[in-house]
Amino acid sequence: LFFESNLSSYVNVERASVRSLVDMMTLGVGDRVLLDALLDSLPSKDPRDIGAGDLLFIAGAFWSTPGTVEAVRRAKRSGARVGAWIYDLIPVNYPEFFAPELARGFNDELARIQPLLDFALTISSSTRDDFIQYRKSNGFPEIPVSAVPLACSPVDRGFQDGLVSKDVRQVSSTRFVLCVCTIEIRKNHI
């Protein structure tokens, strides 16, 4: 189960669809259109119906949606198992790179959700190590934590005539780095 950002319903993901979701998020075998189509095809589930036998997996920013921890707590009390995908702990380890209220909010929500987690996935080994250390230093019990990196290797889909310019084809035949983002210190660019 993945909850939608407004907490009004949860997307009910059967086991057979989980592999497709994991592949799309970690291996780069899909694109956003395919991911949205898969998610749109899944039935919703009322939050009050989550309970024993369900797994509530939080794949997004639980700290930024008001009411998330309370919704997770209700699901946990009803017998659901809970997991979260942790992207980084930059606001914990380097709060100076954030507005004080954002760092404080992240830290507060991260601490509030810890007792509810049965397991966690992280996007890198470094984040896994940071998360394990965070839990240990804050007195939370050990839980399974596994690194499941996001897609980081290009998938060669070949060139289709007319879709890729001559210039792009030329550049792609040599070694290069393509950086599509804002360059900032907290993202390891500097």
Disulfide bonds with the S-S distance in Angstrom:
none
